[in-house]
């Protein structure tokens, strides 16, 4: 297993390079970059603009793209000023040189400075991580803890009233849009038209540092209750039905019939024989589920509940063409995804020791 892990870690490097290169060069075709946006703001800013160009050009983050300003925007702006603006954002160097510089900086996690927020990218990411980690980890954990036992129970009770009732409940919950359910929770429980049980903004309350340990835990849970409920309400359907169908497929196989014929109890057959085979397909979907919940799944929730997380940071960076932030979040989430995929392979081996990735690779080789 050690040699397999070393090979997988080695393959992460070309995979990461390919993803960064593809996105880096695709982004160059997108109009309305930071140079265009800055030039569009020149009107009425005079001295402040010139001070920024002459005084802050050395503090700009790693350049990422060769941008040609829109001609309609640059009308009335001297070519010399346009060149200074391009130099301020680092777009005066050849594209391959900038890409190489970005890779060198990213290898040491030096992401430079945001074009528009006036802070280093790493500081912005560190500020957003507590929110994203809280939403992603807890929501994924709750979904798996509820869906897997529920799916197993539905498979065992297939065709019963319990199976039908829970099936309807899961489908209805899945049909509710996340943003709509989040707004409904706010209206009912967060000082809308009815109750005022939960706070509406932020991850913790003002004065959090002065609370006791118990108070901090309670405050943290109160702030997360509504956002996590909104995120998980529609996340049960897919995993529950996947678990049910996976177990149903295994229940009908001959080895299960043979185990029952030997007199084994239902619990031993279910968890001693069926479980490790049925869980393989569920484990394989964990990396994508975790990354999706960690990033894209939390964007609307972060906006509605005023949470400063990675989803909102990445969305704002894309809208503002804040390239250092865009590529830093891409780099970080790609790394997380690749490591999580390796973790899922390790979990495969723990669930079913018969799986040997090294032997499989040697056979195909």
Secondary structure as a PSIPRED ss2 file (coil, helix, strand):
# PSIPRED VFORMAT (PSIPRED V4.0)

   1 X C   1.000  0.000  0.000
   2 X H   0.000  1.000  0.000
   3 X H   0.000  1.000  0.000
   4 X H   0.000  1.000  0.000
   5 X H   0.000  1.000  0.000
   6 X H   0.000  1.000  0.000
   7 X H   0.000  1.000  0.000
   8 X H   0.000  1.000  0.000
   9 X H   0.000  1.000  0.000
  10 X H   0.000  1.000  0.000
  11 X H   0.000  1.000  0.000
  12 X H   0.000  1.000  0.000
  13 X H   0.000  1.000  0.000
  14 X H   0.000  1.000  0.000
  15 X H   0.000  1.000  0.000
  16 X H   0.000  1.000  0.000
  17 X H   0.000  1.000  0.000
  18 X H   0.000  1.000  0.000
  19 X H   0.000  1.000  0.000
  20 X H   0.000  1.000  0.000
  21 X H   0.000  1.000  0.000
  22 X H   0.000  1.000  0.000
  23 X H   0.000  1.000  0.000
  24 X H   0.000  1.000  0.000
  25 X H   0.000  1.000  0.000
  26 X H   0.000  1.000  0.000
  27 X H   0.000  1.000  0.000
  28 X C   1.000  0.000  0.000
  29 X C   1.000  0.000  0.000
  30 X C   1.000  0.000  0.000
  31 X C   1.000  0.000  0.000
  32 X C   1.000  0.000  0.000
  33 X C   1.000  0.000  0.000
  34 X H   0.000  1.000  0.000
  35 X H   0.000  1.000  0.000
  36 X H   0.000  1.000  0.000
  37 X H   0.000  1.000  0.000
  38 X H   0.000  1.000  0.000
  39 X H   0.000  1.000  0.000
  40 X H   0.000  1.000  0.000
  41 X C   1.000  0.000  0.000
  42 X C   1.000  0.000  0.000
  43 X C   1.000  0.000  0.000
  44 X C   1.000  0.000  0.000
  45 X C   1.000  0.000  0.000
  46 X H   0.000  1.000  0.000
  47 X H   0.000  1.000  0.000
  48 X H   0.000  1.000  0.000
  49 X H   0.000  1.000  0.000
  50 X H   0.000  1.000  0.000
  51 X H   0.000  1.000  0.000
  52 X H   0.000  1.000  0.000
  53 X H   0.000  1.000  0.000
  54 X H   0.000  1.000  0.000
  55 X H   0.000  1.000  0.000
  56 X C   1.000  0.000  0.000
  57 X H   0.000  1.000  0.000
  58 X H   0.000  1.000  0.000
  59 X H   0.000  1.000  0.000
  60 X C   1.000  0.000  0.000
  61 X C   1.000  0.000  0.000
  62 X C   1.000  0.000  0.000
  63 X C   1.000  0.000  0.000
  64 X C   1.000  0.000  0.000
  65 X C   1.000  0.000  0.000
  66 X C   1.000  0.000  0.000
  67 X C   1.000  0.000  0.000
  68 X C   1.000  0.000  0.000
  69 X C   1.000  0.000  0.000
  70 X C   1.000  0.000  0.000
  71 X H   0.000  1.000  0.000
  72 X H   0.000  1.000  0.000
  73 X H   0.000  1.000  0.000
  74 X H   0.000  1.000  0.000
  75 X C   1.000  0.000  0.000
  76 X C   1.000  0.000  0.000
  77 X C   1.000  0.000  0.000
  78 X C   1.000  0.000  0.000
  79 X H   0.000  1.000  0.000
  80 X H   0.000  1.000  0.000
  81 X H   0.000  1.000  0.000
  82 X H   0.000  1.000  0.000
  83 X H   0.000  1.000  0.000
  84 X H   0.000  1.000  0.000
  85 X H   0.000  1.000  0.000
  86 X H   0.000  1.000  0.000
  87 X H   0.000  1.000  0.000
  88 X H   0.000  1.000  0.000
  89 X H   0.000  1.000  0.000
  90 X C   1.000  0.000  0.000
  91 X C   1.000  0.000  0.000
  92 X C   1.000  0.000  0.000
  93 X C   1.000  0.000  0.000
  94 X C   1.000  0.000  0.000
  95 X H   0.000  1.000  0.000
  96 X H   0.000  1.000  0.000
  97 X H   0.000  1.000  0.000
  98 X H   0.000  1.000  0.000
  99 X H   0.000  1.000  0.000
 100 X H   0.000  1.000  0.000
 101 X H   0.000  1.000  0.000
 102 X H   0.000  1.000  0.000
 103 X H   0.000  1.000  0.000
 104 X H   0.000  1.000  0.000
 105 X H   0.000  1.000  0.000
 106 X H   0.000  1.000  0.000
 107 X H   0.000  1.000  0.000
 108 X C   1.000  0.000  0.000
 109 X C   1.000  0.000  0.000
 110 X C   1.000  0.000  0.000
 111 X C   1.000  0.000  0.000
 112 X C   1.000  0.000  0.000
 113 X E   0.000  0.000  1.000
 114 X C   1.000  0.000  0.000
 115 X C   1.000  0.000  0.000
 116 X C   1.000  0.000  0.000
 117 X C   1.000  0.000  0.000
 118 X C   1.000  0.000  0.000
 119 X C   1.000  0.000  0.000
 120 X E   0.000  0.000  1.000
 121 X H   0.000  1.000  0.000
 122 X H   0.000  1.000  0.000
 123 X H   0.000  1.000  0.000
 124 X H   0.000  1.000  0.000
 125 X H   0.000  1.000  0.000
 126 X H   0.000  1.000  0.000
 127 X H   0.000  1.000  0.000
 128 X H   0.000  1.000  0.000
 129 X H   0.000  1.000  0.000
 130 X H   0.000  1.000  0.000
 131 X H   0.000  1.000  0.000
 132 X H   0.000  1.000  0.000
 133 X H   0.000  1.000  0.000
 134 X H   0.000  1.000  0.000
 135 X H   0.000  1.000  0.000
 136 X H   0.000  1.000  0.000
 137 X H   0.000  1.000  0.000
 138 X H   0.000  1.000  0.000
 139 X H   0.000  1.000  0.000
 140 X H   0.000  1.000  0.000
 141 X H   0.000  1.000  0.000
 142 X H   0.000  1.000  0.000
 143 X H   0.000  1.000  0.000
 144 X H   0.000  1.000  0.000
 145 X H   0.000  1.000  0.000
 146 X H   0.000  1.000  0.000
 147 X H   0.000  1.000  0.000
 148 X H   0.000  1.000  0.000
 149 X H   0.000  1.000  0.000
 150 X H   0.000  1.000  0.000
 151 X H   0.000  1.000  0.000
 152 X H   0.000  1.000  0.000
 153 X H   0.000  1.000  0.000
 154 X H   0.000  1.000  0.000
 155 X H   0.000  1.000  0.000
 156 X H   0.000  1.000  0.000
 157 X C   1.000  0.000  0.000
 158 X C   1.000  0.000  0.000
 159 X C   1.000  0.000  0.000
 160 X C   1.000  0.000  0.000
 161 X H   0.000  1.000  0.000
 162 X H   0.000  1.000  0.000
 163 X H   0.000  1.000  0.000
 164 X H   0.000  1.000  0.000
 165 X H   0.000  1.000  0.000
 166 X H   0.000  1.000  0.000
 167 X H   0.000  1.000  0.000
 168 X H   0.000  1.000  0.000
 169 X H   0.000  1.000  0.000
 170 X H   0.000  1.000  0.000
 171 X H   0.000  1.000  0.000
 172 X H   0.000  1.000  0.000
 173 X H   0.000  1.000  0.000
 174 X H   0.000  1.000  0.000
 175 X H   0.000  1.000  0.000
 176 X C   1.000  0.000  0.000
 177 X C   1.000  0.000  0.000
 178 X H   0.000  1.000  0.000
 179 X H   0.000  1.000  0.000
 180 X H   0.000  1.000  0.000
 181 X H   0.000  1.000  0.000
 182 X H   0.000  1.000  0.000
 183 X H   0.000  1.000  0.000
 184 X H   0.000  1.000  0.000
 185 X H   0.000  1.000  0.000
 186 X H   0.000  1.000  0.000
 187 X H   0.000  1.000  0.000
 188 X H   0.000  1.000  0.000
 189 X H   0.000  1.000  0.000
 190 X E   0.000  0.000  1.000
 191 X C   1.000  0.000  0.000
 192 X C   1.000  0.000  0.000
 193 X C   1.000  0.000  0.000
 194 X C   1.000  0.000  0.000
 195 X C   1.000  0.000  0.000
 196 X E   0.000  0.000  1.000
 197 X C   1.000  0.000  0.000
 198 X C   1.000  0.000  0.000
 199 X C   1.000  0.000  0.000
 200 X C   1.000  0.000  0.000
 201 X C   1.000  0.000  0.000
 202 X C   1.000  0.000  0.000
 203 X C   1.000  0.000  0.000
 204 X C   1.000  0.000  0.000
 205 X C   1.000  0.000  0.000
 206 X C   1.000  0.000  0.000
 207 X C   1.000  0.000  0.000
 208 X H   0.000  1.000  0.000
 209 X H   0.000  1.000  0.000
 210 X H   0.000  1.000  0.000
 211 X C   1.000  0.000  0.000
 212 X C   1.000  0.000  0.000
 213 X H   0.000  1.000  0.000
 214 X H   0.000  1.000  0.000
 215 X H   0.000  1.000  0.000
 216 X H   0.000  1.000  0.000
 217 X H   0.000  1.000  0.000
 218 X H   0.000  1.000  0.000
 219 X H   0.000  1.000  0.000
 220 X H   0.000  1.000  0.000
 221 X H   0.000  1.000  0.000
 222 X H   0.000  1.000  0.000
 223 X H   0.000  1.000  0.000
 224 X H   0.000  1.000  0.000
 225 X H   0.000  1.000  0.000
 226 X H   0.000  1.000  0.000
 227 X H   0.000  1.000  0.000
 228 X H   0.000  1.000  0.000
 229 X H   0.000  1.000  0.000
 230 X H   0.000  1.000  0.000
 231 X H   0.000  1.000  0.000
 232 X H   0.000  1.000  0.000
 233 X C   1.000  0.000  0.000
 234 X C   1.000  0.000  0.000
 235 X C   1.000  0.000  0.000
 236 X H   0.000  1.000  0.000
 237 X H   0.000  1.000  0.000
 238 X H   0.000  1.000  0.000
 239 X H   0.000  1.000  0.000
 240 X H   0.000  1.000  0.000
 241 X H   0.000  1.000  0.000
 242 X H   0.000  1.000  0.000
 243 X H   0.000  1.000  0.000
 244 X H   0.000  1.000  0.000
 245 X H   0.000  1.000  0.000
 246 X H   0.000  1.000  0.000
 247 X H   0.000  1.000  0.000
 248 X H   0.000  1.000  0.000
 249 X H   0.000  1.000  0.000
 250 X H   0.000  1.000  0.000
 251 X H   0.000  1.000  0.000
 252 X C   1.000  0.000  0.000
 253 X C   1.000  0.000  0.000
 254 X H   0.000  1.000  0.000
 255 X H   0.000  1.000  0.000
 256 X H   0.000  1.000  0.000
 257 X H   0.000  1.000  0.000
 258 X H   0.000  1.000  0.000
 259 X H   0.000  1.000  0.000
 260 X H   0.000  1.000  0.000
 261 X H   0.000  1.000  0.000
 262 X C   1.000  0.000  0.000
 263 X C   1.000  0.000  0.000
 264 X C   1.000  0.000  0.000
 265 X C   1.000  0.000  0.000
 266 X H   0.000  1.000  0.000
 267 X H   0.000  1.000  0.000
 268 X H   0.000  1.000  0.000
 269 X H   0.000  1.000  0.000
 270 X H   0.000  1.000  0.000
 271 X H   0.000  1.000  0.000
 272 X H   0.000  1.000  0.000
 273 X H   0.000  1.000  0.000
 274 X H   0.000  1.000  0.000
 275 X H   0.000  1.000  0.000
 276 X H   0.000  1.000  0.000
 277 X H   0.000  1.000  0.000
 278 X H   0.000  1.000  0.000
 279 X H   0.000  1.000  0.000
 280 X H   0.000  1.000  0.000
 281 X H   0.000  1.000  0.000
 282 X H   0.000  1.000  0.000
 283 X H   0.000  1.000  0.000
 284 X H   0.000  1.000  0.000
 285 X C   1.000  0.000  0.000
 286 X H   0.000  1.000  0.000
 287 X H   0.000  1.000  0.000
 288 X H   0.000  1.000  0.000
 289 X H   0.000  1.000  0.000
 290 X H   0.000  1.000  0.000
 291 X H   0.000  1.000  0.000
 292 X H   0.000  1.000  0.000
 293 X H   0.000  1.000  0.000
 294 X H   0.000  1.000  0.000
 295 X C   1.000  0.000  0.000
 296 X H   0.000  1.000  0.000
 297 X H   0.000  1.000  0.000
 298 X H   0.000  1.000  0.000
 299 X H   0.000  1.000  0.000
 300 X H   0.000  1.000  0.000
 301 X H   0.000  1.000  0.000
 302 X H   0.000  1.000  0.000
 303 X H   0.000  1.000  0.000
 304 X H   0.000  1.000  0.000
 305 X C   1.000  0.000  0.000
 306 X C   1.000  0.000  0.000
 307 X C   1.000  0.000  0.000
 308 X C   1.000  0.000  0.000
 309 X C   1.000  0.000  0.000
 310 X H   0.000  1.000  0.000
 311 X H   0.000  1.000  0.000
 312 X H   0.000  1.000  0.000
 313 X H   0.000  1.000  0.000
 314 X H   0.000  1.000  0.000
 315 X H   0.000  1.000  0.000
 316 X H   0.000  1.000  0.000
 317 X H   0.000  1.000  0.000
 318 X H   0.000  1.000  0.000
 319 X H   0.000  1.000  0.000
 320 X H   0.000  1.000  0.000
 321 X C   1.000  0.000  0.000
 322 X C   1.000  0.000  0.000
 323 X H   0.000  1.000  0.000
 324 X H   0.000  1.000  0.000
 325 X H   0.000  1.000  0.000
 326 X H   0.000  1.000  0.000
 327 X H   0.000  1.000  0.000
 328 X H   0.000  1.000  0.000
 329 X H   0.000  1.000  0.000
 330 X H   0.000  1.000  0.000
 331 X H   0.000  1.000  0.000
 332 X H   0.000  1.000  0.000
 333 X H   0.000  1.000  0.000
 334 X H   0.000  1.000  0.000
 335 X H   0.000  1.000  0.000
 336 X H   0.000  1.000  0.000
 337 X H   0.000  1.000  0.000
 338 X H   0.000  1.000  0.000
 339 X H   0.000  1.000  0.000
 340 X H   0.000  1.000  0.000
 341 X H   0.000  1.000  0.000
 342 X H   0.000  1.000  0.000
 343 X H   0.000  1.000  0.000
 344 X H   0.000  1.000  0.000
 345 X H   0.000  1.000  0.000
 346 X H   0.000  1.000  0.000
 347 X H   0.000  1.000  0.000
 348 X H   0.000  1.000  0.000
 349 X H   0.000  1.000  0.000
 350 X H   0.000  1.000  0.000
 351 X H   0.000  1.000  0.000
 352 X C   1.000  0.000  0.000
 353 X C   1.000  0.000  0.000
 354 X C   1.000  0.000  0.000
 355 X C   1.000  0.000  0.000
 356 X C   1.000  0.000  0.000
 357 X H   0.000  1.000  0.000
 358 X H   0.000  1.000  0.000
 359 X H   0.000  1.000  0.000
 360 X H   0.000  1.000  0.000
 361 X H   0.000  1.000  0.000
 362 X H   0.000  1.000  0.000
 363 X H   0.000  1.000  0.000
 364 X H   0.000  1.000  0.000
 365 X C   1.000  0.000  0.000
